[in-house]
Amino acid sequence: MYQDIVLGIAHEAVVTVLLVSAPILGVALITGLAISILQATTQIQEMTLVFVPKIVAVLLVVIIFGPWMLNILTTFMISLYSAIPQMVTI
């Protein structure tokens, strides 16, 4: 009984984390790949060249997708808090 509840909460938490982090990780991956291809074609081997565009891209994604991420997180927390009375048995 309790194992099912804990596993359900853990599953929902993992799905929520994946949903929230996917846009940030995807844009960082694509930006890093594009800069790496640019560095390989121009033979510029500057290690710090990757960081500035990646930081700017991630910041833009957080600004654009921030309200959606916050909505996902608040929905998860509200559903978790509202399910506490059903989880507690006396």
Distance bins in CASP14 RR format, pairs under 12 A and 6 or more apart:
PFRMAT RR
TARGET T0000
AUTHOR 0000-0000-0000
RMODE 2
METHOD distances of the structure
MODEL  1
1 7 0 0 0 0 0 1 0 0 0 0 0
1 86 0 0 0 0 0 1 0 0 0 0 0
1 87 0 0 0 0 0 1 0 0 0 0 0
1 89 0 0 0 0 1 0 0 0 0 0 0
2 8 0 0 0 0 0 1 0 0 0 0 0
2 9 0 0 0 0 0 1 0 0 0 0 0
2 87 0 0 0 0 1 0 0 0 0 0 0
2 88 0 0 0 0 0 1 0 0 0 0 0
2 89 0 0 0 0 1 0 0 0 0 0 0
3 9 0 0 0 0 0 1 0 0 0 0 0
3 10 0 0 0 0 0 1 0 0 0 0 0
4 10 0 0 0 0 0 1 0 0 0 0 0
4 11 0 0 0 0 0 1 0 0 0 0 0
4 87 0 0 0 0 0 1 0 0 0 0 0
5 11 0 0 0 0 0 1 0 0 0 0 0
5 12 0 0 0 0 0 1 0 0 0 0 0
5 80 0 0 0 0 0 1 0 0 0 0 0
5 83 0 0 0 0 1 0 0 0 0 0 0
5 84 0 0 0 0 0 1 0 0 0 0 0
5 86 0 0 0 0 1 0 0 0 0 0 0
5 87 1 0 1 0 0 0 0 0 0 0 0
5 88 0 0 0 0 0 1 0 0 0 0 0
5 89 0 0 0 0 0 1 0 0 0 0 0
6 12 0 0 0 0 0 1 0 0 0 0 0
6 13 0 0 0 0 0 1 0 0 0 0 0
6 87 0 0 0 0 1 0 0 0 0 0 0
7 13 0 0 0 0 0 1 0 0 0 0 0
7 14 0 0 0 0 0 1 0 0 0 0 0
8 14 0 0 0 0 1 0 0 0 0 0 0
8 15 0 0 0 0 1 0 0 0 0 0 0
8 16 0 0 0 0 0 1 0 0 0 0 0
8 79 0 0 0 0 0 1 0 0 0 0 0
8 80 0 0 0 0 0 1 0 0 0 0 0
8 83 0 0 0 0 0 1 0 0 0 0 0
8 87 0 0 0 0 0 1 0 0 0 0 0
9 15 0 0 0 0 0 1 0 0 0 0 0
9 16 0 0 0 0 0 1 0 0 0 0 0
9 76 0 0 0 0 1 0 0 0 0 0 0
9 77 0 0 0 0 0 1 0 0 0 0 0
9 79 0 0 0 0 1 0 0 0 0 0 0
9 80 1 0 0 1 0 0 0 0 0 0 0
9 81 0 0 0 0 0 1 0 0 0 0 0
9 83 0 0 0 0 1 0 0 0 0 0 0
9 84 0 0 0 0 0 1 0 0 0 0 0
9 86 0 0 0 0 0 1 0 0 0 0 0
9 87 0 0 0 0 1 0 0 0 0 0 0
10 16 0 0 0 0 0 1 0 0 0 0 0
10 17 0 0 0 0 0 1 0 0 0 0 0
10 80 0 0 0 0 0 1 0 0 0 0 0
11 17 0 0 0 0 0 1 0 0 0 0 0
11 18 0 0 0 0 0 1 0 0 0 0 0
11 76 0 0 0 0 0 1 0 0 0 0 0
12 18 0 0 0 0 0 1 0 0 0 0 0
12 19 0 0 0 0 0 1 0 0 0 0 0
12 72 0 0 0 0 0 1 0 0 0 0 0
12 73 0 0 0 0 0 1 0 0 0 0 0
12 75 0 0 0 0 0 1 0 0 0 0 0
12 76 1 0 0 1 0 0 0 0 0 0 0
12 77 0 0 0 0 0 1 0 0 0 0 0
12 79 1 0 0 1 0 0 0 0 0 0 0
12 80 1 0 0 1 0 0 0 0 0 0 0
12 83 0 0 0 0 1 0 0 0 0 0 0
13 19 0 0 0 0 0 1 0 0 0 0 0
13 20 0 0 0 0 0 1 0 0 0 0 0
13 72 0 0 0 0 0 1 0 0 0 0 0
13 73 0 0 0 0 0 1 0 0 0 0 0
13 76 1 0 0 1 0 0 0 0 0 0 0
13 77 0 0 0 0 0 1 0 0 0 0 0
13 79 0 0 0 0 0 1 0 0 0 0 0
13 80 0 0 0 0 1 0 0 0 0 0 0
14 20 0 0 0 0 0 1 0 0 0 0 0
14 21 0 0 0 0 0 1 0 0 0 0 0
14 76 0 0 0 0 0 1 0 0 0 0 0
15 21 0 0 0 0 0 1 0 0 0 0 0
15 22 0 0 0 0 0 1 0 0 0 0 0
15 72 0 0 0 0 1 0 0 0 0 0 0
15 75 0 0 0 0 0 1 0 0 0 0 0
15 76 0 0 0 0 1 0 0 0 0 0 0
16 22 0 0 0 0 0 1 0 0 0 0 0
16 69 0 0 0 0 1 0 0 0 0 0 0
16 70 0 0 0 0 0 1 0 0 0 0 0
16 71 0 0 0 0 0 1 0 0 0 0 0
16 72 1 0 0 1 0 0 0 0 0 0 0
16 73 1 0 0 1 0 0 0 0 0 0 0
16 74 0 0 0 0 0 1 0 0 0 0 0
16 75 0 0 0 0 1 0 0 0 0 0 0
16 76 1 0 1 0 0 0 0 0 0 0 0
16 77 0 0 0 0 1 0 0 0 0 0 0
16 78 0 0 0 0 0 1 0 0 0 0 0
16 79 0 0 0 0 1 0 0 0 0 0 0
16 80 0 0 0 0 1 0 0 0 0 0 0
17 24 0 0 0 0 0 1 0 0 0 0 0
17 25 0 0 0 0 0 1 0 0 0 0 0
17 69 0 0 0 0 0 1 0 0 0 0 0
17 72 0 0 0 0 1 0 0 0 0 0 0
17 73 0 0 0 0 1 0 0 0 0 0 0
17 76 0 0 0 0 1 0 0 0 0 0 0
18 24 0 0 0 0 0 1 0 0 0 0 0
18 25 0 0 0 0 1 0 0 0 0 0 0
18 26 0 0 0 0 0 1 0 0 0 0 0
18 69 0 0 0 0 0 1 0 0 0 0 0
18 72 0 0 0 0 0 1 0 0 0 0 0
18 76 0 0 0 0 0 1 0 0 0 0 0
19 25 0 0 0 0 0 1 0 0 0 0 0
19 65 0 0 0 0 0 1 0 0 0 0 0
19 68 0 0 0 0 1 0 0 0 0 0 0
19 69 0 0 0 0 1 0 0 0 0 0 0
19 71 0 0 0 0 0 1 0 0 0 0 0
19 72 1 0 1 0 0 0 0 0 0 0 0
19 73 0 0 0 0 1 0 0 0 0 0 0
19 75 0 0 0 0 0 1 0 0 0 0 0
19 76 0 0 0 0 1 0 0 0 0 0 0
20 61 0 0 0 0 0 1 0 0 0 0 0
20 62 0 0 0 0 0 1 0 0 0 0 0
20 65 0 0 0 0 1 0 0 0 0 0 0
20 66 0 0 0 0 1 0 0 0 0 0 0
20 67 0 0 0 0 0 1 0 0 0 0 0
20 68 0 0 0 0 1 0 0 0 0 0 0
20 69 1 0 1 0 0 0 0 0 0 0 0
20 70 0 0 0 0 1 0 0 0 0 0 0
20 71 0 0 0 0 0 1 0 0 0 0 0
20 72 1 0 1 0 0 0 0 0 0 0 0
20 73 1 0 0 1 0 0 0 0 0 0 0
20 74 0 0 0 0 0 1 0 0 0 0 0
20 75 0 0 0 0 0 1 0 0 0 0 0
20 76 0 0 0 0 1 0 0 0 0 0 0
21 27 0 0 0 0 0 1 0 0 0 0 0
21 28 0 0 0 0 0 1 0 0 0 0 0
21 29 0 0 0 0 0 1 0 0 0 0 0
21 58 0 0 0 0 0 1 0 0 0 0 0
21 61 0 0 0 0 0 1 0 0 0 0 0
21 62 0 0 0 0 0 1 0 0 0 0 0
21 65 0 0 0 0 0 1 0 0 0 0 0
21 69 0 0 0 0 1 0 0 0 0 0 0
21 72 0 0 0 0 0 1 0 0 0 0 0
21 73 0 0 0 0 0 1 0 0 0 0 0
22 28 0 0 0 0 0 1 0 0 0 0 0
22 29 0 0 0 0 0 1 0 0 0 0 0
22 61 0 0 0 0 0 1 0 0 0 0 0
22 65 0 0 0 0 1 0 0 0 0 0 0
22 68 0 0 0 0 0 1 0 0 0 0 0
22 69 0 0 0 0 1 0 0 0 0 0 0
22 72 0 0 0 0 0 1 0 0 0 0 0
23 29 0 0 0 0 0 1 0 0 0 0 0
23 30 0 0 0 0 0 1 0 0 0 0 0
23 57 0 0 0 0 0 1 0 0 0 0 0
23 58 0 0 0 0 1 0 0 0 0 0 0
23 60 0 0 0 0 0 1 0 0 0 0 0
23 61 1 0 1 0 0 0 0 0 0 0 0
23 62 0 0 0 0 1 0 0 0 0 0 0
23 63 0 0 0 0 0 1 0 0 0 0 0
23 64 0 0 0 0 1 0 0 0 0 0 0
23 65 1 0 1 0 0 0 0 0 0 0 0
23 66 0 0 0 0 1 0 0 0 0 0 0
23 68 0 0 0 0 1 0 0 0 0 0 0
23 69 1 0 0 1 0 0 0 0 0 0 0
23 72 0 0 0 0 0 1 0 0 0 0 0
24 30 0 0 0 0 0 1 0 0 0 0 0
24 31 0 0 0 0 0 1 0 0 0 0 0
24 54 0 0 0 0 0 1 0 0 0 0 0
24 55 0 0 0 0 0 1 0 0 0 0 0
24 57 0 0 0 0 1 0 0 0 0 0 0
24 58 1 0 1 0 0 0 0 0 0 0 0
24 59 0 0 0 0 1 0 0 0 0 0 0
24 60 0 0 0 0 0 1 0 0 0 0 0
24 61 1 0 1 0 0 0 0 0 0 0 0
24 62 1 0 0 1 0 0 0 0 0 0 0
24 63 0 0 0 0 0 1 0 0 0 0 0
24 64 0 0 0 0 0 1 0 0 0 0 0
24 65 1 0 0 1 0 0 0 0 0 0 0
24 66 0 0 0 0 1 0 0 0 0 0 0
24 68 0 0 0 0 0 1 0 0 0 0 0
24 69 0 0 0 0 1 0 0 0 0 0 0
25 31 0 0 0 0 0 1 0 0 0 0 0
25 32 0 0 0 0 0 1 0 0 0 0 0
25 54 0 0 0 0 0 1 0 0 0 0 0
25 57 0 0 0 0 0 1 0 0 0 0 0
25 58 0 0 0 0 1 0 0 0 0 0 0
25 61 0 0 0 0 1 0 0 0 0 0 0
25 65 0 0 0 0 0 1 0 0 0 0 0
26 32 0 0 0 0 1 0 0 0 0 0 0
26 33 0 0 0 0 1 0 0 0 0 0 0
26 34 0 0 0 0 0 1 0 0 0 0 0
26 54 0 0 0 0 0 1 0 0 0 0 0
26 57 0 0 0 0 1 0 0 0 0 0 0
26 58 0 0 0 0 1 0 0 0 0 0 0
26 61 0 0 0 0 1 0 0 0 0 0 0
26 65 0 0 0 0 0 1 0 0 0 0 0
27 33 0 0 0 0 0 1 0 0 0 0 0
27 34 0 0 0 0 0 1 0 0 0 0 0
27 53 0 0 0 0 0 1 0 0 0 0 0
27 54 0 0 0 0 1 0 0 0 0 0 0
27 55 0 0 0 0 0 1 0 0 0 0 0
27 56 0 0 0 0 0 1 0 0 0 0 0
27 57 1 0 1 0 0 0 0 0 0 0 0
27 58 1 0 0 1 0 0 0 0 0 0 0
27 59 0 0 0 0 0 1 0 0 0 0 0
27 60 1 0 0 1 0 0 0 0 0 0 0
27 61 1 0 1 0 0 0 0 0 0 0 0
27 62 0 0 0 0 1 0 0 0 0 0 0
27 63 0 0 0 0 0 1 0 0 0 0 0
27 64 0 0 0 0 1 0 0 0 0 0 0
27 65 0 0 0 0 1 0 0 0 0 0 0
28 34 0 0 0 0 0 1 0 0 0 0 0
28 35 0 0 0 0 0 1 0 0 0 0 0
28 50 0 0 0 0 0 1 0 0 0 0 0
28 51 0 0 0 0 0 1 0 0 0 0 0
28 53 0 0 0 0 0 1 0 0 0 0 0
28 54 1 0 1 0 0 0 0 0 0 0 0
28 55 0 0 0 0 1 0 0 0 0 0 0
28 56 0 0 0 0 0 1 0 0 0 0 0
28 57 1 0 0 1 0 0 0 0 0 0 0
28 58 1 0 1 0 0 0 0 0 0 0 0
28 59 0 0 0 0 0 1 0 0 0 0 0
28 60 0 0 0 0 0 1 0 0 0 0 0
28 61 0 0 0 0 1 0 0 0 0 0 0
28 62 0 0 0 0 0 1 0 0 0 0 0
29 35 0 0 0 0 0 1 0 0 0 0 0
29 36 0 0 0 0 0 1 0 0 0 0 0
29 50 0 0 0 0 0 1 0 0 0 0 0
29 54 0 0 0 0 1 0 0 0 0 0 0
29 57 0 0 0 0 0 1 0 0 0 0 0
29 58 0 0 0 0 0 1 0 0 0 0 0
29 61 0 0 0 0 0 1 0 0 0 0 0
30 36 0 0 0 0 0 1 0 0 0 0 0
30 37 0 0 0 0 0 1 0 0 0 0 0
30 53 0 0 0 0 0 1 0 0 0 0 0
30 54 0 0 0 0 1 0 0 0 0 0 0
30 57 0 0 0 0 1 0 0 0 0 0 0
30 58 0 0 0 0 0 1 0 0 0 0 0
30 61 0 0 0 0 0 1 0 0 0 0 0
31 37 0 0 0 0 0 1 0 0 0 0 0
31 38 0 0 0 0 0 1 0 0 0 0 0
31 49 0 0 0 0 0 1 0 0 0 0 0
31 50 0 0 0 0 1 0 0 0 0 0 0
31 51 0 0 0 0 0 1 0 0 0 0 0
31 52 0 0 0 0 0 1 0 0 0 0 0
31 53 1 0 1 0 0 0 0 0 0 0 0
31 54 1 0 1 0 0 0 0 0 0 0 0
31 55 0 0 0 0 1 0 0 0 0 0 0
31 56 0 0 0 0 1 0 0 0 0 0 0
31 57 1 0 1 0 0 0 0 0 0 0 0
31 58 1 0 0 1 0 0 0 0 0 0 0
31 59 0 0 0 0 0 1 0 0 0 0 0
31 60 0 0 0 0 0 1 0 0 0 0 0
31 61 0 0 0 0 1 0 0 0 0 0 0
32 38 0 0 0 0 1 0 0 0 0 0 0
32 39 0 0 0 0 1 0 0 0 0 0 0
32 40 0 0 0 0 0 1 0 0 0 0 0
32 49 0 0 0 0 0 1 0 0 0 0 0
32 50 1 0 1 0 0 0 0 0 0 0 0
32 51 0 0 0 0 1 0 0 0 0 0 0
32 52 0 0 0 0 0 1 0 0 0 0 0
32 53 1 0 0 1 0 0 0 0 0 0 0
32 54 1 0 1 0 0 0 0 0 0 0 0
32 55 0 0 0 0 0 1 0 0 0 0 0
32 56 0 0 0 0 0 1 0 0 0 0 0
32 57 0 0 0 0 1 0 0 0 0 0 0
32 58 0 0 0 0 0 1 0 0 0 0 0
33 39 0 0 0 0 0 1 0 0 0 0 0
33 40 0 0 0 0 0 1 0 0 0 0 0
33 50 0 0 0 0 0 1 0 0 0 0 0
33 53 0 0 0 0 0 1 0 0 0 0 0
33 54 0 0 0 0 0 1 0 0 0 0 0
33 57 0 0 0 0 0 1 0 0 0 0 0
34 40 0 0 0 0 0 1 0 0 0 0 0
34 41 0 0 0 0 0 1 0 0 0 0 0
34 49 0 0 0 0 0 1 0 0 0 0 0
34 50 0 0 0 0 1 0 0 0 0 0 0
34 53 0 0 0 0 1 0 0 0 0 0 0
34 54 0 0 0 0 1 0 0 0 0 0 0
34 57 0 0 0 0 1 0 0 0 0 0 0
35 41 0 0 0 0 0 1 0 0 0 0 0
35 42 0 0 0 0 0 1 0 0 0 0 0
35 44 0 0 0 0 1 0 0 0 0 0 0
35 45 0 0 0 0 0 1 0 0 0 0 0
35 46 0 0 0 0 0 1 0 0 0 0 0
35 47 0 0 0 0 0 1 0 0 0 0 0
35 48 0 0 0 0 0 1 0 0 0 0 0
35 49 1 0 0 1 0 0 0 0 0 0 0
35 50 1 0 1 0 0 0 0 0 0 0 0
35 51 0 0 0 0 1 0 0 0 0 0 0
35 52 0 0 0 0 1 0 0 0 0 0 0
35 53 1 0 1 0 0 0 0 0 0 0 0
35 54 1 0 0 1 0 0 0 0 0 0 0
35 55 0 0 0 0 0 1 0 0 0 0 0
35 56 0 0 0 0 0 1 0 0 0 0 0
35 57 0 0 0 0 1 0 0 0 0 0 0
36 42 0 0 0 0 0 1 0 0 0 0 0
36 44 0 0 0 0 0 1 0 0 0 0 0
36 45 0 0 0 0 0 1 0 0 0 0 0
36 46 0 0 0 0 0 1 0 0 0 0 0
36 47 0 0 0 0 0 1 0 0 0 0 0
36 49 0 0 0 0 1 0 0 0 0 0 0
36 50 1 0 0 1 0 0 0 0 0 0 0
36 53 0 0 0 0 0 1 0 0 0 0 0
36 54 0 0 0 0 0 1 0 0 0 0 0
37 44 0 0 0 0 0 1 0 0 0 0 0
37 50 0 0 0 0 0 1 0 0 0 0 0
38 44 1 0 0 1 0 0 0 0 0 0 0
38 45 0 0 0 0 0 1 0 0 0 0 0
38 46 0 0 0 0 0 1 0 0 0 0 0
38 49 0 0 0 0 1 0 0 0 0 0 0
38 50 0 0 0 0 1 0 0 0 0 0 0
38 53 0 0 0 0 1 0 0 0 0 0 0
39 45 1 0 0 1 0 0 0 0 0 0 0
39 46 1 0 0 1 0 0 0 0 0 0 0
39 47 0 0 0 0 1 0 0 0 0 0 0
39 48 0 0 0 0 0 1 0 0 0 0 0
39 49 1 0 0 1 0 0 0 0 0 0 0
39 50 1 0 0 1 0 0 0 0 0 0 0
39 53 0 0 0 0 0 1 0 0 0 0 0
40 49 0 0 0 0 0 1 0 0 0 0 0
42 49 0 0 0 0 0 1 0 0 0 0 0
44 50 0 0 0 0 0 1 0 0 0 0 0
46 52 0 0 0 0 0 1 0 0 0 0 0
46 53 0 0 0 0 0 1 0 0 0 0 0
48 54 0 0 0 0 0 1 0 0 0 0 0
48 55 0 0 0 0 0 1 0 0 0 0 0
49 55 0 0 0 0 0 1 0 0 0 0 0
50 56 0 0 0 0 0 1 0 0 0 0 0
50 57 0 0 0 0 0 1 0 0 0 0 0
51 57 0 0 0 0 0 1 0 0 0 0 0
51 58 0 0 0 0 0 1 0 0 0 0 0
52 58 0 0 0 0 0 1 0 0 0 0 0
52 59 0 0 0 0 0 1 0 0 0 0 0
53 59 0 0 0 0 0 1 0 0 0 0 0
53 60 0 0 0 0 0 1 0 0 0 0 0
54 60 0 0 0 0 0 1 0 0 0 0 0
54 61 0 0 0 0 0 1 0 0 0 0 0
55 61 0 0 0 0 0 1 0 0 0 0 0
55 62 0 0 0 0 0 1 0 0 0 0 0
56 62 0 0 0 0 0 1 0 0 0 0 0
56 63 0 0 0 0 0 1 0 0 0 0 0
57 63 0 0 0 0 0 1 0 0 0 0 0
57 64 0 0 0 0 0 1 0 0 0 0 0
57 65 0 0 0 0 0 1 0 0 0 0 0
58 64 0 0 0 0 0 1 0 0 0 0 0
58 65 0 0 0 0 0 1 0 0 0 0 0
58 66 0 0 0 0 0 1 0 0 0 0 0
59 65 0 0 0 0 0 1 0 0 0 0 0
59 66 0 0 0 0 0 1 0 0 0 0 0
60 66 0 0 0 0 0 1 0 0 0 0 0
61 68 0 0 0 0 0 1 0 0 0 0 0
61 69 0 0 0 0 1 0 0 0 0 0 0
62 68 0 0 0 0 0 1 0 0 0 0 0
62 69 1 0 0 1 0 0 0 0 0 0 0
62 70 0 0 0 0 0 1 0 0 0 0 0
63 69 0 0 0 0 0 1 0 0 0 0 0
65 71 0 0 0 0 0 1 0 0 0 0 0
65 72 0 0 0 0 1 0 0 0 0 0 0
65 73 0 0 0 0 0 1 0 0 0 0 0
66 72 0 0 0 0 1 0 0 0 0 0 0
66 73 0 0 0 0 1 0 0 0 0 0 0
66 74 0 0 0 0 0 1 0 0 0 0 0
67 73 0 0 0 0 0 1 0 0 0 0 0
67 74 0 0 0 0 0 1 0 0 0 0 0
68 74 0 0 0 0 0 1 0 0 0 0 0
68 75 0 0 0 0 0 1 0 0 0 0 0
69 75 0 0 0 0 0 1 0 0 0 0 0
69 76 0 0 0 0 0 1 0 0 0 0 0
70 76 0 0 0 0 0 1 0 0 0 0 0
70 77 0 0 0 0 0 1 0 0 0 0 0
71 77 0 0 0 0 0 1 0 0 0 0 0
71 78 0 0 0 0 0 1 0 0 0 0 0
72 78 0 0 0 0 0 1 0 0 0 0 0
72 79 0 0 0 0 0 1 0 0 0 0 0
73 79 0 0 0 0 0 1 0 0 0 0 0
73 80 0 0 0 0 0 1 0 0 0 0 0
74 80 0 0 0 0 0 1 0 0 0 0 0
74 81 0 0 0 0 0 1 0 0 0 0 0
75 81 0 0 0 0 0 1 0 0 0 0 0
75 82 0 0 0 0 0 1 0 0 0 0 0
76 82 0 0 0 0 0 1 0 0 0 0 0
76 83 0 0 0 0 0 1 0 0 0 0 0
77 83 0 0 0 0 0 1 0 0 0 0 0
77 84 0 0 0 0 0 1 0 0 0 0 0
78 84 0 0 0 0 0 1 0 0 0 0 0
79 86 0 0 0 0 0 1 0 0 0 0 0
79 87 0 0 0 0 0 1 0 0 0 0 0
80 86 0 0 0 0 0 1 0 0 0 0 0
80 87 0 0 0 0 1 0 0 0 0 0 0
81 87 0 0 0 0 0 1 0 0 0 0 0
END
